[in-house]
Amino acid sequence: MRATWTLLLGLELALAGCGSDPADARNCKDACDKLLACRFPPPGFPCDPNCSGPEDVCARCIVERSCADLIDHDCEAFCPQPILTPP
């Protein structure tokens, strides 16, 4: 029984590492919506629900920050300057 639980936990962790969470797929769309609400110009990446790589990392940062944090360049390390320009 213990082996079964260990196997199930391992599978769950593996799936989590593969980006299986459907919320992950919305990050670029959510980031674009957040930038619009904060009165930023459109970002330099597509605002569709499917993004990956550097755009996904940047989008996650944008979604997790407040407008004031974004104006203070809190995502500068994650977003190239042409992608995120304050209003």
N, C-alpha and C positions, 0 to 999 in steps of 0.2 A: 504494500500500500504506500509506503514511504517513497518507493521508487516511482510510483505513478504520479504522486504530487510533485516530485522533483522534475519529472519529465514535463508535466503540464506547466510548471513555473518556467522552465527553460524555454518551452515553446512560446509562452506569452512574452517573455523578454525578447526573444528573437523577432517576433512579429512587431513589437514596439520599436525595435531598432530598425526595422525596414520601413518605417513611416506609414504603418497601416492605419493610423488614426485619421479618419476622414476630415477632421478639423485641420490637419496639416495642409491639405490640398487647397484650403481657402485662404492661405496666408497672403498671397499677392493681391487677391481681391480685397481682403480686409485691410491690407496696408494702403491700397489706393483709396479706399473709402475713408480711412483715418486721415490721410494726407489732405483729402478734399475737405473734411470737416475742420482740419486745422488751418485751412486756407493756404496750403502749399501748392505749388504747381504740380502737374502730373509727374510721376517719377519716370526715370529712364528705363523702366522695365514694363513688360506687358501686365495689364490689370486683369488677366484671366485667372481662373481658379487653379490652373496647373502651372506651377513654377518650381524650379529646382535650382540647386547650386547657389551661387552668390546672391541671386535675386531672392531666394527663399530665406537665406540668412538675414539679409537686409530687411525683408518683410516681417520676419519674426521680431526683430528689434523694434521696428516701427509700431507694430501692434501692441507690444508690451510697454510702450512709453507714453507719457502724456504729451500734449501739444507743447507745453513749456519745455519739457525735456528735449523734444525734437528740435525746437528753436535753439536750444543750448548745445546742439550738435552731439547729443548722447549716442547717436547711432553712427557717428562718423567712422569709427573703426570697422563697422560692418557694411556700410553703404558708400560706394564711391561718390565723390563730390558731385559729379554731374547728375547722379540719380536723385540726390536729396539736397535741394537748395531751399533755405528758409524763405518765407514770404518777405 
